[in-house]
Amino acid sequence: MKTDRKKIMLIFGTRPEATKICPVVQELKKYPDWFETKVIVTGQHKEQLQQALSNFNIQPDVDLTLMKENQTLAYLTSAAITGLDKIISEERPDLILVHGDTQTAVSGGMTAFFHKIPIGHIEAGLRSQNKYSPWPEEINRKIVDVVSDFLFAPTSISKENLIREGYNETNIYVTGQTAVDAAILTKKSNYNFKDDTINRLIEHKGRIITVTAHRKENYGSPMVGMFNAIRRVVEENPDISIIYPVHLSPVVREIANKILTGHDRIHLIDPIEYPDMINLMARSFLILSDSGGLQEEAPVFKKPLVLMRETTERPEAITANAVCLSGTDEEMIHTITTKLLTDPNYYKAMSHADNPFGDGQASKRIVQIIAYYFGFVPDLPKEFNAK
């Protein structure tokens, strides 16, 4: 067996990336004789990123602090590539890991490619087959996959997407989703919310629905329809309370305030930290969202999710009946949510769905694959296989 240490650089910049990649950082750090772990953050998000890092007790080695007001995709990409180019030139890592589909992931992958350094893409192979939904994520993840040497696909469907597109099967590893690892680590039975407003709200004797909505492709009339449906559901069901941590986007806030304020059981609160969000979902009756990541997290806690989007790059959740794709039509959202609230059999079927995304071991598999590649262990791990 080889004993020379290898330098592994992890590059990320947003809160969702941080929550999903930090379990991998923690796992790598368990093997200091094998790996020198370098954490580089771009600061694509600022306060939210720092919160996520602190939740996992991780200090970055470098923070590019790129975030600025009204930042554009072009600015982020060019600034990140420029900053990362200098760091990678100085550090010369043996492997670079990026996650998902952000501008940071694209920038990290491209810069690693420019330097001919092997790249591992965590969460490879997700596809909606619509380049504008989700936008720009659908194209971002394709770009990262193209330049990657290790394609860490969370599920067999992700692997099939990659094989269909011509990727070499020997470079694809089905690991499960690291978001499941993070959610399992974060959920606590005796959790005390950092946002004291939630501590008060969860004492409500009725059922709680957690809402999130932020996607750019839903701005305008789609979001109006979503929020109108939510208000109708609350007005028709006197035991229901809504908790909605409202995204900081001025567009989202304007629509939410116009439609959802003024009802004593609709609680619009500021964005909350990741542990609060995970534990709020665990205590909710169901979830209404247009999020990507929540599709992976809700099944961990057996909570039905009504997905207010036209497409999803995570069809496993639909197939498993853990998520129902409603689109953004007001009537459809209202109908599906009402059925979950009034039909016990329908609710039971969704809440008993198996989790198609992971078993809490994804980070361990990824690190073992890396250890195998560098000759530290003799065998690859068994792939994740959903029930």
C-alpha positions in Angstrom: 0.0 0.0 0.0 1.1 3.6 -0.7 1.7 5.9 2.2 2.5 9.2 0.6 -0.1 11.8 1.5 -2.3 13.3 -1.2 -3.6 16.9 -1.2 -7.4 17.0 -1.7 -8.9 20.4 -2.5 -12.6 21.0 -2.0 -14.1 24.1 -3.7 -17.5 25.4 -2.9 -19.3 28.7 -2.3 -23.0 28.5 -1.4 -24.9 27.3 1.6 -26.4 24.3 -0.2 -23.0 23.2 -1.5 -21.5 23.6 2.0 -24.2 21.5 3.7 -23.8 18.7 1.2 -19.9 18.7 0.9 -19.0 19.4 4.6 -19.7 15.7 5.5 -17.1 14.8 2.9 -14.7 17.2 4.4 -15.3 15.7 7.8 -14.8 12.2 6.5 -11.5 13.1 4.7 -10.2 14.7 7.9 -10.5 11.3 9.6 -7.5 10.1 7.6 -4.7 12.7 8.1 -2.1 10.1 7.2 -3.6 9.7 3.8 -5.0 13.2 2.9 -4.1 16.8 3.4 -7.5 18.4 3.1 -7.8 22.0 1.7 -11.1 23.8 1.9 -11.4 26.8 -0.6 -14.6 28.8 -0.6 -15.5 31.5 -3.1 -18.0 33.3 -1.0 -20.7 33.1 -3.7 -22.9 33.3 -0.6 -21.7 35.2 2.4 -23.5 35.0 5.8 -25.4 31.8 4.8 -22.1 30.1 3.8 -20.4 31.0 7.1 -23.4 29.7 9.0 -23.2 26.4 7.2 -19.4 26.1 7.8 -19.9 26.8 11.5 -22.6 24.2 11.8 -20.1 21.6 10.7 -17.2 23.1 12.6 -15.2 23.7 9.5 -12.8 26.6 8.9 -11.9 27.3 5.2 -8.2 27.6 4.3 -9.0 30.3 1.8 -12.1 32.5 1.3 -12.2 34.5 -1.9 -15.1 36.6 -0.5 -16.5 37.3 -4.0 -20.1 38.1 -3.1 -21.3 41.6 -4.0 -24.6 43.3 -4.3 -26.6 42.5 -7.5 -23.8 40.1 -8.6 -24.3 38.5 -12.1 -23.6 35.0 -13.2 -20.9 36.4 -15.5 -19.2 38.3 -12.7 -19.2 35.3 -10.4 -17.9 32.9 -12.9 -15.1 35.2 -14.1 -14.1 36.3 -10.6 -14.1 32.8 -9.3 -12.0 31.4 -12.1 -9.5 34.2 -11.7 -9.2 33.7 -7.9 -9.1 29.9 -8.1 -6.5 30.0 -10.9 -4.0 31.6 -8.5 -4.8 29.3 -5.6 -4.6 26.1 -7.7 -1.3 27.3 -9.3 0.2 27.7 -5.8 -1.3 24.6 -4.1 -1.1 22.0 -7.0 -3.5 19.6 -5.4 -3.7 15.9 -6.4 -7.5 16.0 -6.7 -10.1 18.7 -6.7 -13.7 18.0 -5.5 -16.7 20.2 -6.5 -20.3 19.8 -5.8 -23.5 20.2 -7.8 -24.4 22.9 -10.2 -23.5 26.3 -9.0 -21.2 29.0 -10.6 -18.6 28.0 -8.0 -18.8 24.3 -9.2 -18.4 25.3 -12.8 -15.6 27.6 -12.0 -13.8 25.1 -9.9 -14.2 22.4 -12.4 -13.0 24.5 -15.4 -10.0 25.9 -13.5 -9.0 22.4 -12.4 -9.3 21.3 -16.0 -7.1 24.2 -17.2 -4.4 22.9 -14.8 -4.9 19.2 -15.8 -5.7 18.3 -12.2 -8.2 15.3 -11.7 -11.7 16.4 -10.8 -14.3 14.7 -8.8 -17.9 15.8 -9.2 -20.1 15.1 -6.3 -23.8 14.9 -7.3 -23.0 14.1 -11.0 -25.6 13.1 -13.6 -28.7 15.0 -12.5 -30.8 16.0 -15.5 -34.1 17.7 -16.1 -33.6 17.7 -19.9 -34.6 21.4 -20.0 -31.7 23.8 -20.2 -33.7 26.7 -18.8 -35.3 24.8 -15.9 -33.7 24.8 -13.5 -31.6 27.8 -14.8 -28.6 28.0 -14.9 -28.1 24.8 -13.0 -29.1 22.3 -15.7 -26.2 23.5 -18.0 -23.8 24.0 -15.1 -24.0 20.4 -14.0 -23.5 19.2 -17.6 -20.3 21.4 -17.9 -18.9 20.0 -14.7 -19.6 16.4 -15.7 -17.8 16.9 -19.0 -14.5 18.0 -17.3 -14.7 15.5 -14.4 -12.6 12.3 -14.0 -14.7 10.9 -11.0 -18.5 11.1 -11.5 -20.0 10.5 -8.0 -23.6 9.9 -9.1 -26.1 9.9 -6.2 -28.4 7.3 -7.7 -28.6 4.6 -10.4 -30.8 7.0 -12.5 -28.0 9.6 -12.4 -25.6 6.9 -13.5 -27.9 5.9 -16.4 -28.1 9.6 -17.5 -24.4 9.7 -17.7 -24.0 6.4 -19.6 -26.7 7.5 -22.0 -24.7 10.6 -22.7 -21.6 8.6 -23.5 -19.6 8.7 -20.2 -17.3 5.8 -19.4 -19.0 3.6 -16.9 -15.7 2.9 -15.1 -15.6 6.6 -14.1 -19.1 6.6 -12.6 -19.7 5.6 -8.9 -23.2 5.4 -7.3 -22.6 6.8 -3.8 -26.0 8.0 -2.5 -26.6 11.6 -1.8 -24.5 13.5 0.7 -27.5 15.7 1.5 -29.0 12.6 3.3 -25.8 12.3 5.3 -26.0 15.9 6.4 -29.7 15.7 7.2 -29.3 12.6 9.4 -26.3 14.2 11.2 -28.3 17.5 11.8 -31.7 16.2 13.0 -32.1 16.2 16.8 -35.0 14.9 18.7 -34.6 17.5 21.5 -33.6 20.3 19.1 -34.0 23.9 20.3 -34.4 26.3 17.4 -32.0 29.2 17.1 -34.8 31.3 15.8 -37.0 31.6 18.9 -40.0 32.5 16.7 -40.0 28.9 15.5 -39.9 27.6 19.1 -43.1 29.4 19.7 -44.8 28.5 16.4 -44.2 24.7 16.7 -46.2 24.7 19.9 -49.3 25.2 17.6 -51.6 22.3 18.3 -52.6 21.9 14.6 -50.5 20.8 11.6 -47.6 22.8 10.3 -46.7 23.2 6.6 -43.2 24.4 5.8 -43.0 26.5 2.7 -40.0 27.5 0.6 -40.0 29.3 -2.7 -37.2 31.1 -4.5 -36.5 29.8 -8.0 -35.9 32.5 -10.6 -37.9 30.7 -13.3 -40.9 31.0 -10.9 -40.7 34.8 -10.6 -43.9 36.5 -11.7 -47.2 34.8 -12.4 -46.0 31.3 -11.4 -45.1 32.5 -7.9 -48.4 34.4 -7.7 -50.3 31.2 -8.4 -48.2 29.3 -5.8 -48.9 31.8 -3.1 -52.6 32.1 -3.9 -52.9 28.3 -3.6 -51.1 28.4 -0.2 -53.4 31.1 1.1 -56.5 29.3 0.0 -55.3 26.1 1.8 -54.8 27.9 5.1 -58.2 29.7 4.8 -60.0 26.4 4.2 -58.2 24.4 6.9 -58.4 26.0 10.4 -55.9 23.6 12.0 -53.1 24.5 9.5 -50.3 26.9 10.1 -47.7 28.0 7.5 -44.1 28.7 8.4 -42.3 30.3 5.4 -38.7 31.5 5.8 -38.8 34.0 3.0 -35.9 34.2 0.6 -34.0 37.5 0.6 -34.7 38.1 -3.1 -36.7 41.4 -3.4 -38.8 39.9 -6.1 -39.9 37.0 -3.9 -40.4 39.2 -0.9 -42.6 41.6 -2.8 -44.9 38.8 -4.0 -45.0 37.0 -0.7 -45.8 40.2 1.3 -48.6 41.1 -1.1 -50.4 37.8 -1.0 -49.5 36.0 2.2 -49.4 38.8 4.9 -52.4 39.6 7.1 -53.3 36.0 8.1 -52.7 35.0 11.7 -51.7 31.4 10.7 -49.3 32.4 7.9 -45.9 33.2 9.4 -43.4 34.9 7.1 -40.0 34.8 8.8 -36.5 35.7 7.8 -34.3 32.9 6.3 -33.2 30.4 8.9 -30.0 28.4 9.3 -29.6 24.9 8.0 -30.1 23.1 11.3 -33.3 25.1 12.0 -34.6 24.2 8.5 -33.8 20.5 8.8 -35.5 20.2 12.2 -38.4 22.3 11.1 -39.0 19.9 8.2 -38.8 17.0 10.6 -41.6 18.5 12.7 -43.9 19.5 9.8 -46.9 17.7 8.5 -45.9 18.3 4.9 -43.8 20.6 2.8 -44.5 22.9 -0.2 -41.4 24.0 -2.1 -39.8 24.7 -5.4 -36.4 23.7 -4.0 -34.0 21.1 -5.5 -32.3 20.0 -2.3 -35.5 19.6 -0.2 -36.6 16.8 -2.5 -33.7 14.8 -1.1 -34.1 15.9 2.5 -37.9 15.6 3.0 -37.9 11.8 2.4 -35.3 11.4 5.2 -38.1 12.4 7.6 -41.0 10.8 5.8 -42.6 14.1 5.0 -44.6 14.4 1.7 -43.4 17.3 -0.5 -45.5 19.1 -3.0 -43.0 20.3 -5.6 -44.1 23.6 -7.1 -42.0 23.4 -10.3 -42.6 22.4 -13.9 -39.7 20.0 -14.0 -37.4 18.1 -11.7 -33.8 16.7 -12.1 -34.6 14.3 -9.3 -37.2 12.0 -10.8 -36.4 9.3 -8.2 -38.5 11.2 -5.7 -41.5 11.1 -8.0 -41.1 7.4 -8.8 -40.7 6.6 -5.1 -43.9 8.6 -4.4 -42.1 10.7 -1.8 -42.6 13.9 -3.9 -45.6 15.0 -6.0 -44.8 17.3 -8.9 -47.6 19.9 -9.0 -46.2 22.5 -11.3 -47.0 26.1 -10.5 -50.6 26.1 -11.4 -52.7 27.4 -8.5 -55.5 24.9 -8.9 -53.1 21.9 -9.1 -51.2 23.0 -6.0 -54.4 23.5 -4.1 -55.9 20.2 -5.2 -52.8 18.1 -4.3 -52.2 19.8 -0.9 -55.9 19.5 0.0 -55.9 15.8 -0.8 -52.8 15.3 1.5 -54.6 17.2 4.3 -57.9 15.3 3.9 -57.2 11.9 2.6 -55.3 9.8 5.2 -54.6 7.0 2.7 -53.0 9.3 0.2 -50.9 10.9 2.9 -49.9 7.5 4.3 -48.7 6.3 0.9 -46.4 9.3 0.5 -45.2 9.5 4.0 -44.2 5.8 3.9 -42.2 6.0 0.7 -38.6 4.7 0.9 -35.8 7.2 0.5 -34.4 6.8 -3.0 -31.5 9.1 -2.4 -29.3 7.6 0.2 -28.6 5.8 3.4 -26.3 8.2 5.2 -23.1 6.5 3.9 -22.4 8.6 0.8 -19.5 10.6 2.2 -17.8 7.4 3.4 -18.2 5.8 -0.1 -16.7 8.9 -1.8 -13.7 9.0 0.5 -13.1 5.2 0.1 -13.3 5.6 -3.7 -10.6 8.3 -3.5 -8.5 6.2 -1.1 -8.8 3.3 -3.6 -7.7 5.5 -6.5 -4.6 6.6 -4.6 -3.8 3.1 -3.4 -4.6 3.4 0.3 -7.2 0.7 0.4 -7.5 -2.5 -1.7 -11.2 -2.4 -2.6 -13.9 -0.1 -3.8 -17.0 0.2 -1.6 -20.3 -1.4 -2.6 -22.5 1.1 -4.5 -25.6 2.6 -3.0 -28.7 0.7 -4.0 -32.1 2.2 -3.2 -34.8 -0.2 -2.0 
